[in-house]
Amino acid sequence: MFPGCRLLRGFAVAGACCLLAACHFESGKNSCGNGAVDAGEACDDGNAVTESACSYGIASCTACDAVCENTLTLVGDYCGDGIRQAAHEQCDDANEDESDGCLATCVVAGSESFCGDGEVQSDLEQCDDGNDDNTDGCLNSCVVARCGDGVVREGSETCDDGNAINTDSCLNSCVVASCGDGVVHAGDEACDDGNAINTDSCLNSCVAASCGDGVVREGSETCDDGNAINTDDCPSTCVASYCGDGFVYALHEACDDGNSTNTDECLNSCSEARCGDSVVHTGNETCDDGNAVNTDACLNACVLASCGDGVIRSGIEACDDSNTTTETACDYGTSSCTGCNASCSSSLELTGGFCGDGTTQAGYEVCDDSNTTTETSCDYGVTSCTACDASCGASLELSGGYCGDEITQVGHETCDDGNTDDTDACHSTCIVPYCGNGIAESGEECDDANDDDTDGCYSTCSTSAPVIS
């Protein structure tokens, strides 16, 4: 018996498929009346008739109107309703009392004919096979067995739930619902297109096709690897990886920003922007000529060449000293240099101040005594002086040796007795007395500082000729 059907005095009381004319199917036809609820239909009871009542023997049922738009809740005549149906009943006293003259089967007591006697009463029965087998071609209610009567007919039906619902576990064709039967089984299937094509919108597992199900859907997907990894050859969009899809394809792309802007951080070739790629990177570069020539209009740093950038532009500049100033001197510490004028059109041969040049360079030196030596004393003969250290960074107040300071200054004096007496052992010029020094000292008659013996002073510092023995 179908779900929703019940027996009343041996007759089925059920839904639309319990109707005598119900459950007619035409294989392959997809329209109102084919028994399948297709797109655009609210119901389909296998015919194009708007029923007004249930078949005899069914107290209540559901049916579908002729255009498959509305489900109808109907009632029908049956044995036991207290109304005698002349075409089906001899009597109907609305009870099951077998002693009151009207049997529970709506047959007058004492009548020799009854359902199950093996004789078909044409005005009361559709069939009568005289047995109690309710699964053969004639039901125990003497109604011809049919799909939708709520009884599974052996050899012809695999199920019969007696209703007009085609989306439950038993189809309106009395076949157990299964994936691939073309009917969507409510609660178990998301779709069922009745074919074996796994690449359309409904998989062979009766699951609606979707990106990520591992099956490439024809016309909608170019790939489907069934994973959520966006860096392989098939991203989660189910479109085969390509440069510009917004996903970085591992080992193949350095970047992928999914746009067609070639001047941002990711080129349209899916390579990271860099100086030298021949594309001007907005906000970072003023030029990019893609070469390693640093003397053309675009420097290797991807900056436009200009006077003062420190690079001599071939055919345009004569020089470039990294500024736009016409220098008049070398930097301090450089005695000579080559500079460049403000327009980079002419080289300049310049000189510059340095420590030891004898000129104190303001802002750089405290002093400059024309050398880079740190003196420790004044020159000989100078008692006091101001000198400069080796770095020209400090003035030095010094003293120096001189003739008469009683200190024999090596290299300058042979003696120093601290007096001006030229007659003692040290001359006032701090020279040890000797003949020929031009000074007539003690023991000398004369001293003309020469060897001419004809001038009145002999080379022996005597005015008399020497005695030759």
Summary of the structure (lengths in Angstrom):
residues: 469
radius of gyration: 65.4
end to end distance: 181.6
largest distance: 213.1
contacts: 1312
relative contact order: 0.05
helix: 1%
strand: 10%
